[in-house]
Amino acid sequence: MSFRYKSWVWQYGKRQGDKAFCDLCDDNSNKVFCCAGGSTGSFGRHLKLIHNISRNTQNPSDDNPHDEVEECNTVDSLTQCSSTSSNNLNTNCSSSSSEFCGPQPRKRRRTYVDKNFEINRSCSSERTEQIHKALAKMIAINQMPLSFCSSSGFKQFMSVVEPNYIICKEGAIKQRLKGFKSSVEVLIKKELKDARSVSCTSDCWSSIAQESYITVTAHFIDDQWCPKSYTLTTQKLDDRHTALNLSNQLEITFNKWEIDQKIMAVVTDNAKNVLNAVNLLNNITEKDDLTCAAHTLQLAVNNSLKYDKIDNLIQLCSKIVCHFKHSNLASQYLKDKQDQLGLPTEKLIQSCKTRWNSIYMMLDRLYKNRCPISNVLADRSLTTAAMAHKFEVTEHQWTDVETLIKLLKPLQIMTTVFCGEKYCSISMVRPLINAVIEKHLKHNVSDDEITEHFKTTVIRELSDRFKLLWCPSSVVSARQIASFLDPRFKDLEHETVDARENIRTRVKHLIKEIAEINCDVQIETPVTKHHGALEFLFGDEVNCNTADYDIQYQHYLAEPQLKFDFDALEWWKTRASKYPLIVALATKYLGIPATSVSSERCFSTAGNIVTAKRSCLAPETVNMLIFLHQNKQLL
């Protein structure tokens, strides 16, 4: 006969299948317990931990009378029960209740987390070094001060993330930054060594501490026809900015990076000392007509705006913007009027002489907010009669503002294209300027006085500065050669007939020089599978000798011109084996950037690094931080 004991835990709950429900827990608590082999043990532990109830602490009077012997499945229990009477049976079972009826303790794996575990866990040396390097990268990428590593905020942050991390000092972070700089330099030198030619941009700037620096950036096209750009150095200039001193500094930089024999051109702004410094350099292939296209364009625009009526109108608009910039009340009223009229809430923009296209942006923003500005100036509770008269803009003047916006817009867009993040080669400079003149600056009979003067002046300025007019004494420039090597402009429709012949003759001569230097160039035709019967029967042999420069040149002339929005570098990538000699020339000229904006962008980075509170940084530290931030893609 077998007996079965019912545990004491079930007087506090009920069981349904393999789940237990606690009667002492409210409905909002988690009172359901599951156990694959039965819920008695898990339910008992719940009573002990949550409700502080165990078999020893419960009230004996509350015991269920049915917690007696029902069945027993063990052989020892049957032997004891068969040799005693019913009274002895109850006594024996009562005396052995702790053995058969009590909860049996089981060894279980600890499932809770020790609160002191993270605190007691030590931070290994590998983990510490990993955090040091990550911190150094964050400082370089986010342009943060070196003292951030010892700041109280960072210490508190690390006490939560890694309690046992030992905060490093600024010197340790600087050592790791130097290590990153060395590794990045190795990567850049390797790519520069593999490049066929390198073009550079350079510019000078002064920090808030009145220290002069010169920045040099390298540009080239790799063997996969991808444009690459790296900031090489930002060196302090202790001497005067003479042409000789600047030239010596550029040569030192080229020699350090081992590219002195690969420099194709150096693109700079229009400062005379910088242009003379480039002319003093040795081993430079192209030196003439390679100033920053965007800077040259802005000089032409600024000279075109030097007209009394235009200048007076710009000054009036600047005063209006200055009034709203300096009056919080007027600025708030302007926002309210913009909301009432359903216009976007936009602040007015002030023009700046050193900021490109700032006059266009100021006029455009003013004209868009013409109505709310007029309403604010007409409110006598806010603007006095004298001020309103001072800032009054007549209807005719608003018409002139609209005219100037239309004239300046194509020039602003062209500047944006030259300075965009997408790569822009010098091959686009002359075609774009010619397109703007032909499409947007042509003279019309209906042009008023301001329009006529602006168009005449800006066309003359652009023609003189970019040497658009061809004469017998003209020399083929690098921009013209690059335009011919660009499959989007190879027909030279933007040039005169005489200029086209001279450009093609010059390019053919350059290809011949490359062929003489590389006389042993042999093109191995890759083995390709035949995809059809006709292709197999006719074969795919090239009938021409690709090593002959004249044949390559004639075949390139016969190629159809691409549309302006196609990728010229991708086109050359697919034809590298067809025109090996022309490819070598195209890599050099298409790798020359149109502007020096890449070096000028370092000004913004430097402004975030050399601040008023960090004006005493050593020049070596400034160079290191700018170098790492500008080349952060290699970190």
C-alpha positions as CSV (number, residue, x, y, z in Angstrom):
1,M,0.0,0.0,0.0
2,S,1.4,3.5,-0.9
3,F,0.9,6.8,0.9
4,R,1.1,10.4,-0.4
5,Y,1.8,13.5,1.7
6,K,0.3,16.9,0.9
7,S,2.6,19.8,1.6
8,W,1.8,22.5,4.1
9,V,2.4,25.3,1.5
10,W,-1.0,24.6,-0.2
11,Q,-3.0,26.1,2.6
12,Y,-1.7,29.5,1.4
13,G,-2.5,28.9,-2.3
14,K,-3.8,26.7,-5.0
15,R,-2.3,24.7,-7.8
16,Q,-3.5,24.4,-11.4
17,G,-1.5,22.1,-13.5
18,D,2.2,23.1,-13.2
19,K,1.4,26.6,-11.9
20,A,0.8,27.9,-8.4
21,F,-1.2,30.9,-7.3
22,C,-0.5,32.7,-4.0
23,D,-3.6,33.8,-2.0
24,L,-1.5,36.3,0.1
25,C,-0.4,38.4,-2.9
26,D,-2.7,41.1,-4.3
27,D,-3.8,41.2,-7.9
28,N,-1.0,43.7,-8.9
29,S,1.8,41.4,-7.7
30,N,3.4,38.6,-9.6
31,K,1.7,35.7,-7.8
32,V,2.1,33.0,-10.5
33,F,4.9,30.4,-10.1
34,C,5.9,27.8,-12.6
35,C,8.0,24.7,-12.3
36,A,8.3,21.9,-14.8
37,G,8.5,19.2,-12.1
38,G,6.0,20.7,-9.7
39,S,5.5,24.1,-8.0
40,T,5.9,23.1,-4.3
41,G,9.5,24.1,-3.9
42,S,9.3,27.4,-5.8
43,F,6.0,28.3,-3.9
44,G,7.6,27.5,-0.6
45,R,10.6,29.7,-1.3
46,H,8.2,32.5,-2.3
47,L,6.4,32.2,1.1
48,K,9.6,32.3,2.9
49,L,11.2,35.3,1.1
50,I,8.2,37.4,0.5
51,H,5.8,36.7,3.3
52,N,8.4,35.3,5.9
53,I,6.4,32.1,6.3
54,S,8.0,28.7,6.7
55,R,7.0,25.3,8.2
56,N,8.8,26.1,11.5
57,T,7.3,29.6,11.8
58,Q,3.7,28.9,10.9
59,N,1.0,28.5,13.6
60,P,0.5,24.8,14.4
61,S,-3.3,25.4,14.9
62,D,-3.5,26.5,11.3
63,D,-2.1,23.2,10.0
64,N,-4.5,21.4,7.8
65,P,-5.8,18.2,9.4
66,H,-5.6,16.5,6.1
67,D,-1.7,16.8,6.1
68,E,-1.5,13.3,7.4
69,V,-0.5,10.1,5.8
70,E,-2.3,9.1,2.7
71,E,0.1,7.1,0.7
72,C,3.7,6.0,0.8
73,N,5.7,4.8,-2.3
74,T,8.9,3.8,-0.6
75,V,9.8,0.3,0.5
76,D,11.0,1.4,3.9
77,S,7.7,3.2,4.7
78,L,5.7,0.0,3.8
79,T,7.9,-2.1,6.1
80,Q,7.4,0.2,9.1
81,C,3.7,0.6,8.5
82,S,3.0,-3.2,8.2
83,S,4.6,-4.1,11.6
84,T,2.7,-1.6,13.7
85,S,-0.9,-0.9,14.7
86,S,-2.8,2.1,13.4
87,N,-1.9,4.2,16.6
88,N,1.8,3.3,16.2
89,L,1.5,4.1,12.5
90,N,0.5,7.7,13.3
91,T,3.2,8.0,16.0
92,N,6.0,6.7,13.6
93,C,4.9,9.0,10.8
94,S,4.7,11.9,13.2
95,S,8.2,11.2,14.5
96,S,9.6,10.9,10.9
97,S,7.6,13.9,9.5
98,S,10.8,15.9,9.2
99,E,12.3,13.2,7.0
100,F,9.3,12.6,4.7
101,C,7.0,15.6,5.0
102,G,9.3,18.6,5.5
103,P,10.6,20.7,2.6
104,Q,13.9,19.3,1.3
105,P,16.6,22.0,0.7
106,R,18.1,21.9,-2.8
107,K,21.2,23.4,-4.1
108,R,20.4,25.9,-6.8
109,R,22.5,28.3,-8.9
110,R,22.4,31.8,-7.7
111,T,20.1,33.8,-10.0
112,Y,20.4,37.2,-8.5
113,V,23.2,39.7,-9.1
114,D,25.4,40.8,-6.2
115,K,25.1,44.6,-5.8
116,N,28.8,44.7,-4.9
117,F,29.9,42.5,-7.8
118,E,30.6,45.4,-10.1
119,I,32.4,47.4,-7.4
120,N,34.6,44.5,-6.4
121,R,35.4,43.5,-10.0
122,S,38.9,44.8,-10.9
123,C,39.5,46.7,-14.2
124,S,42.2,44.8,-16.1
125,S,45.2,46.5,-17.7
126,E,43.8,45.6,-21.2
127,R,40.4,47.1,-20.4
128,T,42.1,50.2,-19.0
129,E,44.2,50.7,-22.1
130,Q,41.1,50.2,-24.3
131,I,39.3,53.0,-22.4
132,H,42.3,55.3,-22.6
133,K,42.4,54.9,-26.4
134,A,38.7,55.3,-26.8
135,L,38.9,58.5,-24.7
136,A,41.7,59.8,-26.9
137,K,39.7,59.2,-30.1
138,M,36.7,60.9,-28.6
139,I,38.8,64.0,-27.7
140,A,40.2,64.1,-31.2
141,I,37.0,63.5,-33.1
142,N,34.8,65.8,-31.0
143,Q,37.4,68.6,-30.7
144,M,37.4,68.4,-26.9
145,P,40.0,69.8,-24.5
146,L,42.6,67.4,-23.1
147,S,41.6,68.4,-19.6
148,F,38.3,66.6,-20.2
149,C,39.9,63.3,-19.0
150,S,40.4,64.7,-15.5
151,S,37.1,66.7,-15.3
152,S,34.7,65.9,-12.5
153,G,31.9,65.1,-14.9
154,F,34.0,62.4,-16.6
155,K,35.1,61.0,-13.3
156,Q,31.4,60.7,-12.2
157,F,30.5,59.1,-15.5
158,M,33.3,56.5,-15.3
159,S,32.3,55.7,-11.7
160,V,29.1,54.4,-13.1
161,V,30.4,52.8,-16.3
162,E,33.6,51.3,-14.9
163,P,34.0,52.0,-11.1
164,N,37.5,50.7,-10.8
165,Y,38.9,52.6,-13.8
166,I,41.9,54.7,-12.9
167,I,41.5,58.2,-14.4
168,C,44.5,59.0,-16.6
169,K,46.2,62.3,-16.8
170,E,46.5,64.7,-19.8
171,G,50.0,63.6,-20.5
172,A,48.8,60.0,-21.0
173,I,46.1,61.1,-23.4
174,K,48.5,63.2,-25.3
175,Q,50.9,60.2,-25.7
176,R,48.1,58.1,-27.2
177,L,47.1,61.0,-29.5
178,K,50.6,61.1,-30.7
179,G,50.4,57.3,-31.3
180,F,47.3,57.8,-33.4
181,K,48.9,60.6,-35.4
182,S,51.9,58.4,-36.2
183,S,49.7,55.5,-37.4
184,V,47.5,57.8,-39.5
185,E,50.7,59.4,-41.0
186,V,51.8,55.9,-42.1
187,L,48.5,55.2,-43.8
188,I,48.5,58.5,-45.6
189,K,52.1,58.1,-46.7
190,K,51.4,54.7,-48.2
191,E,48.5,56.1,-50.2
192,L,50.5,59.1,-51.4
193,K,53.3,56.7,-52.4
194,D,50.9,54.7,-54.6
195,A,49.4,57.9,-56.2
196,R,50.6,58.9,-59.7
197,S,50.5,62.6,-58.9
198,V,49.4,64.8,-56.0
199,S,47.8,68.2,-56.1
200,C,47.8,70.4,-53.0
201,T,45.8,73.3,-51.6
202,S,47.1,75.8,-49.0
203,D,46.0,78.7,-47.0
204,C,47.1,80.8,-44.1
205,W,45.1,81.9,-41.0
206,S,45.6,83.5,-37.6
207,S,44.4,82.0,-34.3
208,I,42.7,83.9,-31.5
209,A,46.1,84.1,-29.8
210,Q,47.4,86.1,-32.9
211,E,49.6,83.2,-34.0
212,S,49.9,82.6,-37.8
213,Y,49.5,79.1,-39.3
214,I,49.7,77.6,-42.7
215,T,47.6,74.5,-43.7
216,V,48.4,72.1,-46.5
217,T,46.0,69.6,-47.9
218,A,46.8,66.8,-50.5
219,H,44.4,65.7,-53.2
220,F,44.8,62.8,-55.6
221,I,42.9,60.1,-57.5
222,D,43.7,56.5,-56.5
223,D,44.0,53.5,-58.7
224,Q,40.2,52.8,-58.3
225,W,39.4,56.3,-59.5
226,C,38.2,57.5,-56.2
227,P,39.1,61.1,-55.2
228,K,41.0,61.3,-51.9
229,S,41.8,64.3,-49.7
230,Y,44.0,64.4,-46.6
231,T,45.1,67.3,-44.4
232,L,48.9,67.0,-44.2
233,T,50.0,69.7,-41.7
234,T,49.1,72.9,-39.9
235,Q,52.4,74.6,-39.1
236,K,53.0,77.8,-37.2
237,L,54.7,80.6,-39.1
238,D,57.2,82.5,-37.0
239,D,58.5,84.7,-39.9
240,R,56.7,87.2,-42.1
241,H,54.4,86.0,-44.8
242,T,56.8,86.7,-47.6
243,A,56.8,84.6,-50.8
244,L,60.2,83.1,-49.9
245,N,59.2,82.1,-46.4
246,L,55.9,80.5,-47.6
247,S,57.7,78.7,-50.4
248,N,60.3,77.3,-48.0
249,Q,57.5,76.1,-45.7
250,L,55.7,74.4,-48.6
251,E,58.9,72.6,-49.7
252,I,59.5,71.4,-46.2
253,T,56.0,69.9,-46.1
254,F,56.4,68.2,-49.5
255,N,59.8,66.7,-48.5
256,K,58.5,65.4,-45.2
257,W,55.6,63.6,-46.9
258,E,57.9,62.4,-49.8
259,I,55.7,64.0,-52.5
260,D,58.1,66.7,-53.7
261,Q,58.5,64.8,-57.1
262,K,54.8,64.2,-57.5
263,I,53.3,67.7,-57.1
264,M,51.1,68.5,-60.0
265,A,49.7,71.9,-58.9
266,V,49.1,74.0,-55.7
267,V,45.8,75.8,-55.5
268,T,45.7,78.9,-53.3
269,D,43.7,82.1,-53.0
270,N,44.5,85.3,-54.9
271,A,47.0,86.8,-52.5
272,K,50.1,88.1,-54.3
273,N,52.5,86.7,-51.8
274,V,51.0,83.2,-52.0
275,L,51.0,83.2,-55.8
276,N,54.6,84.3,-55.8
277,A,55.4,81.5,-53.3
278,V,53.9,78.9,-55.7
279,N,55.9,80.3,-58.6
280,L,59.1,79.9,-56.5
281,L,58.5,76.1,-56.0
282,N,60.5,73.6,-58.0
283,N,59.2,70.5,-59.7
284,I,55.6,71.9,-60.1
285,T,54.0,70.9,-63.4
286,E,51.3,73.6,-63.5
287,K,51.7,77.0,-61.8
288,D,49.5,79.5,-63.8
289,D,45.8,80.1,-63.6
290,L,45.2,77.8,-60.7
291,T,43.8,80.2,-58.0
292,C,40.7,79.2,-55.9
293,A,37.8,79.4,-58.3
294,A,35.3,80.3,-55.5
295,H,37.5,83.1,-54.2
296,T,38.1,84.5,-57.6
297,L,34.3,84.4,-58.3
298,Q,33.6,86.3,-55.1
299,L,36.1,89.0,-56.0
300,A,34.3,89.5,-59.3
301,V,30.9,89.7,-57.6
302,N,32.1,92.1,-55.0
303,N,33.5,94.4,-57.6
304,S,30.3,94.3,-59.6
305,L,28.3,95.4,-56.5
306,K,30.4,98.6,-56.2
307,Y,27.8,100.8,-57.7
308,D,26.2,103.7,-55.9
309,K,22.6,102.6,-56.1
310,I,23.5,99.0,-55.3
311,D,25.8,100.0,-52.5
312,N,23.2,102.4,-50.9
313,L,20.5,99.7,-51.1
314,I,22.8,97.1,-49.5
315,Q,23.7,99.5,-46.6
316,L,20.0,100.2,-46.0
317,C,19.2,96.5,-45.8
318,S,22.1,96.0,-43.5
319,K,20.8,98.7,-41.1
320,I,17.4,97.0,-41.0
321,V,18.9,93.7,-40.1
322,C,21.1,95.3,-37.5
323,H,18.0,96.9,-35.9
324,F,16.3,93.6,-35.5
325,K,19.5,91.9,-34.3
326,H,20.0,94.5,-31.5
327,S,16.4,94.8,-30.4
328,N,14.9,91.8,-28.6
329,L,11.5,93.4,-28.6
330,A,11.5,94.0,-32.4
331,S,12.9,90.5,-33.0
332,Q,10.0,89.0,-30.9
333,Y,7.4,91.1,-32.8
334,L,8.9,89.9,-36.1
335,K,8.4,86.2,-35.0
336,D,4.8,87.0,-34.0
337,K,4.1,88.6,-37.4
338,Q,5.7,85.7,-39.2
339,D,3.4,83.3,-37.3
340,Q,0.3,85.5,-38.1
341,L,1.1,85.5,-41.8
342,G,1.9,81.8,-41.9
343,L,5.5,82.3,-42.8
344,P,8.3,80.2,-41.4
345,T,10.0,81.6,-38.3
346,E,13.4,82.7,-39.6
347,K,15.9,85.1,-38.3
348,L,17.4,87.8,-40.5
349,I,20.9,87.3,-41.9
350,Q,23.5,90.0,-41.7
351,S,26.0,90.4,-44.5
352,C,29.8,89.9,-43.9
353,K,32.6,91.0,-46.2
354,T,34.6,87.9,-45.6
355,R,31.7,85.5,-45.9
356,W,30.9,84.4,-49.4
357,N,27.4,84.9,-50.8
358,S,26.3,86.7,-47.5
359,I,24.9,89.7,-49.4
360,Y,22.7,87.4,-51.5
361,M,21.5,85.5,-48.4
362,M,20.7,88.8,-46.6
363,L,18.7,90.2,-49.4
364,D,16.9,87.0,-50.0
365,R,15.9,86.6,-46.4
366,L,14.7,90.3,-46.2
367,Y,12.6,90.0,-49.3
368,K,10.9,86.8,-48.1
369,N,10.0,88.6,-44.8
370,R,9.0,91.9,-46.5
371,C,5.5,92.0,-45.1
372,P,6.3,91.1,-41.4
373,I,9.2,93.6,-41.5
374,S,7.0,96.4,-42.8
375,N,4.3,95.6,-40.2
376,V,6.8,95.8,-37.3
377,L,8.3,99.1,-38.6
378,A,4.8,100.6,-39.0
379,D,3.8,99.8,-35.4
380,R,4.3,103.1,-33.5
381,S,4.1,101.4,-30.2
382,L,7.3,99.6,-31.0
383,T,9.1,101.8,-33.6
384,T,9.3,105.5,-33.5
385,A,8.5,107.7,-36.5
386,A,12.2,108.7,-36.8
387,M,13.3,105.1,-36.8
388,A,10.6,104.1,-39.2
389,H,11.6,106.9,-41.6
390,K,15.3,105.8,-41.3
391,F,14.5,102.2,-42.2
392,E,11.9,103.0,-44.8
393,V,12.2,100.9,-48.0
394,T,10.2,102.2,-51.0
395,E,8.4,100.0,-53.4
396,H,11.0,100.8,-56.1
397,Q,13.8,99.7,-53.7
398,W,12.0,96.4,-53.0
399,T,11.9,95.9,-56.8
400,D,15.7,96.5,-56.9
401,V,16.2,94.0,-54.1
402,E,14.3,91.4,-56.1
403,T,16.4,92.2,-59.2
404,L,19.6,91.7,-57.3
405,I,18.4,88.4,-55.9
406,K,17.8,87.1,-59.4
407,L,21.2,88.3,-60.6
408,L,23.1,86.9,-57.6
409,K,21.3,83.5,-57.4
410,P,23.2,81.7,-60.3
411,L,26.5,83.0,-58.9
412,Q,25.6,81.7,-55.5
413,I,24.7,78.3,-56.8
414,M,27.9,78.1,-58.8
415,T,29.9,78.9,-55.7
416,T,28.1,76.2,-53.8
417,V,28.9,73.7,-56.6
418,F,32.6,74.7,-56.5
419,C,32.8,74.4,-52.7
420,G,30.5,71.4,-52.2
421,E,31.4,68.3,-50.3
422,K,31.2,66.3,-53.6
423,Y,34.4,66.4,-55.4
424,C,34.8,69.2,-58.0
425,S,37.7,69.3,-60.4
426,I,39.1,72.2,-62.3
427,S,37.6,70.7,-65.4
428,M,34.2,72.2,-64.4
429,V,35.3,75.8,-63.8
430,R,35.4,77.2,-67.4
431,P,32.3,75.3,-68.6
432,L,30.2,76.5,-65.6
433,I,31.2,80.1,-65.9
434,N,30.5,80.1,-69.6
435,A,27.1,78.5,-68.9
436,V,26.2,81.1,-66.3
437,I,27.2,84.0,-68.7
438,E,25.2,82.5,-71.6
439,K,22.1,81.4,-69.7
440,H,21.7,83.9,-66.9
441,L,23.7,87.1,-67.6
442,K,22.9,87.9,-71.2
443,H,21.8,91.5,-71.8
444,N,18.1,92.1,-72.6
445,V,16.4,95.2,-73.9
446,S,14.2,95.4,-70.8
447,D,17.2,95.5,-68.4
448,D,17.1,98.5,-66.0
449,E,20.1,100.6,-65.0
450,I,21.2,98.3,-62.1
451,T,20.8,95.1,-64.1
452,E,22.7,96.6,-67.0
453,H,25.6,97.8,-64.9
454,F,25.8,94.5,-62.9
455,K,25.8,92.3,-66.0
456,T,28.4,94.3,-67.8
457,T,30.7,94.5,-64.8
458,V,30.5,90.9,-63.7
459,I,31.0,89.5,-67.3
460,R,34.1,91.7,-67.6
461,E,35.4,90.7,-64.2
462,L,34.9,87.0,-64.9
463,S,36.4,87.2,-68.4
464,D,39.5,88.9,-67.1
465,R,40.1,86.9,-63.9
466,F,39.4,83.5,-65.6
467,K,41.0,84.5,-68.9
468,L,37.9,83.4,-70.9
469,L,38.9,85.4,-74.0
470,W,41.4,83.7,-76.3
471,C,44.1,85.7,-78.1
472,P,47.1,84.6,-80.2
473,S,49.4,85.2,-77.2
474,S,47.3,83.0,-74.9
475,V,48.7,79.9,-73.3
476,V,46.7,76.7,-72.8
477,S,45.9,76.5,-69.1
478,A,45.5,73.5,-66.8
479,R,41.7,74.2,-66.6
480,Q,41.4,74.0,-70.4
481,I,43.4,70.7,-70.5
482,A,41.3,69.3,-67.7
483,S,38.0,70.3,-69.5
484,F,39.2,68.4,-72.6
485,L,40.0,65.3,-70.5
486,D,36.6,65.4,-68.9
487,P,34.2,63.3,-71.0
488,R,31.4,65.7,-70.1
489,F,33.1,68.7,-71.7
490,K,35.5,67.1,-74.2
491,D,33.9,68.8,-77.2
492,L,35.0,72.2,-75.7
493,E,31.8,73.9,-76.7
494,H,32.5,76.6,-74.2
495,E,35.7,77.6,-75.9
496,T,36.3,79.5,-79.1
497,V,37.3,77.7,-82.3
498,D,40.9,78.8,-82.1
499,A,41.2,77.8,-78.5
500,R,39.8,74.4,-79.2
501,E,42.6,73.6,-81.7
502,N,45.3,74.8,-79.4
503,I,44.0,72.8,-76.5
504,R,43.8,69.6,-78.6
505,T,47.3,70.1,-79.9
506,R,48.6,70.7,-76.4
507,V,46.9,67.5,-75.1
508,K,48.2,65.5,-78.0
509,H,51.7,66.7,-77.3
510,L,51.4,65.7,-73.6
511,I,50.2,62.2,-74.5
512,K,53.2,61.8,-76.9
513,E,55.5,62.7,-74.0
514,I,53.9,60.1,-71.8
515,A,54.2,57.5,-74.6
516,E,57.9,58.3,-75.0
517,I,58.6,57.9,-71.3
518,N,56.5,54.7,-71.1
519,C,57.5,53.3,-74.4
520,D,57.3,49.7,-73.0
521,V,53.6,50.0,-72.1
522,Q,51.8,46.9,-73.1
523,I,48.2,46.3,-72.5
524,E,47.2,42.7,-71.7
525,T,43.7,42.1,-72.8
526,P,41.9,40.2,-70.1
527,V,40.5,36.8,-71.0
528,T,36.7,37.1,-71.1
529,K,34.1,34.5,-71.6
530,H,32.0,34.6,-74.8
531,H,28.4,35.2,-74.0
532,G,26.9,34.4,-77.4
533,A,27.5,32.6,-80.7
534,L,28.2,35.8,-82.8
535,E,30.6,37.1,-80.2
536,F,32.5,33.8,-80.3
537,L,32.5,33.7,-84.1
538,F,33.6,37.3,-84.6
539,G,35.9,37.4,-81.6
540,D,36.5,40.4,-79.4
541,E,40.1,41.3,-80.5
542,V,41.0,45.0,-80.6
543,N,42.1,45.8,-84.1
544,C,44.1,48.9,-83.1
545,N,47.4,49.1,-81.2
546,T,46.5,50.6,-77.9
547,A,50.1,51.5,-77.2
548,D,50.0,54.0,-80.2
549,Y,49.3,57.4,-78.7
550,D,47.8,58.8,-81.9
551,I,45.3,56.0,-82.2
552,Q,44.3,56.4,-78.6
553,Y,43.9,60.2,-79.1
554,Q,41.7,59.8,-82.2
555,H,39.5,57.2,-80.6
556,Y,39.0,59.5,-77.6
557,L,38.0,62.3,-79.9
558,A,35.4,60.0,-81.5
559,E,33.9,59.2,-78.1
560,P,30.4,60.8,-77.6
561,Q,30.3,63.6,-75.0
562,L,28.6,62.7,-71.7
563,K,25.8,64.7,-70.1
564,F,26.9,67.1,-67.5
565,D,25.4,65.1,-64.6
566,F,27.4,61.9,-65.3
567,D,30.3,60.8,-63.3
568,A,33.5,61.5,-65.2
569,L,35.7,59.4,-62.9
570,E,33.5,56.4,-63.3
571,W,33.7,56.8,-67.1
572,W,37.5,56.7,-67.0
573,K,37.5,53.8,-64.6
574,T,35.7,51.6,-67.2
575,R,38.1,52.7,-70.0
576,A,41.4,52.5,-68.2
577,S,42.6,49.6,-70.4
578,K,41.4,51.2,-73.6
579,Y,43.3,54.5,-73.2
580,P,46.2,53.8,-70.9
581,L,48.3,56.8,-72.0
582,I,45.4,59.3,-71.8
583,V,44.4,57.8,-68.4
584,A,47.8,58.7,-67.0
585,L,47.2,62.3,-68.1
586,A,43.6,62.4,-67.0
587,T,44.5,61.2,-63.5
588,K,46.9,64.2,-63.1
589,Y,44.6,66.9,-64.3
590,L,41.3,65.7,-63.0
591,G,42.9,65.3,-59.6
592,I,43.4,69.1,-59.3
593,P,40.6,70.6,-57.1
594,A,38.7,73.7,-58.3
595,T,39.1,75.5,-55.0
596,S,41.2,75.7,-51.8
597,V,38.1,75.3,-49.6
598,S,39.5,72.0,-48.2
599,S,42.3,74.0,-46.5
600,E,40.0,76.8,-45.5
601,R,37.7,74.3,-43.7
602,C,40.5,73.8,-41.3
603,F,39.8,77.3,-40.0
604,S,36.5,76.1,-38.5
605,T,38.2,73.1,-36.9
606,A,41.0,75.4,-35.6
607,G,38.4,77.8,-34.2
608,N,36.9,75.0,-32.2
609,I,40.3,73.9,-30.9
610,V,42.1,77.2,-30.2
611,T,39.4,78.9,-28.2
612,A,39.6,81.8,-25.7
613,K,40.1,79.3,-22.9
614,R,42.6,77.2,-24.9
615,S,44.6,80.0,-26.5
616,C,47.9,78.9,-25.0
617,L,48.0,75.5,-26.7
618,A,51.4,74.6,-28.1
619,P,51.7,74.7,-31.9
620,E,52.6,71.0,-31.9
621,T,49.4,70.2,-30.1
622,V,47.3,72.4,-32.4
623,N,48.8,70.6,-35.4
624,M,48.1,67.2,-33.9
625,L,44.5,67.9,-33.0
626,I,43.7,69.5,-36.3
627,F,45.4,66.6,-38.2
628,L,43.5,63.9,-36.3
629,H,40.1,65.6,-36.6
630,Q,40.5,66.4,-40.4
631,N,41.6,62.8,-41.0
632,K,39.3,61.1,-38.6
633,Q,38.1,58.7,-41.2
634,L,41.4,56.9,-40.7
635,L,41.2,56.6,-36.9
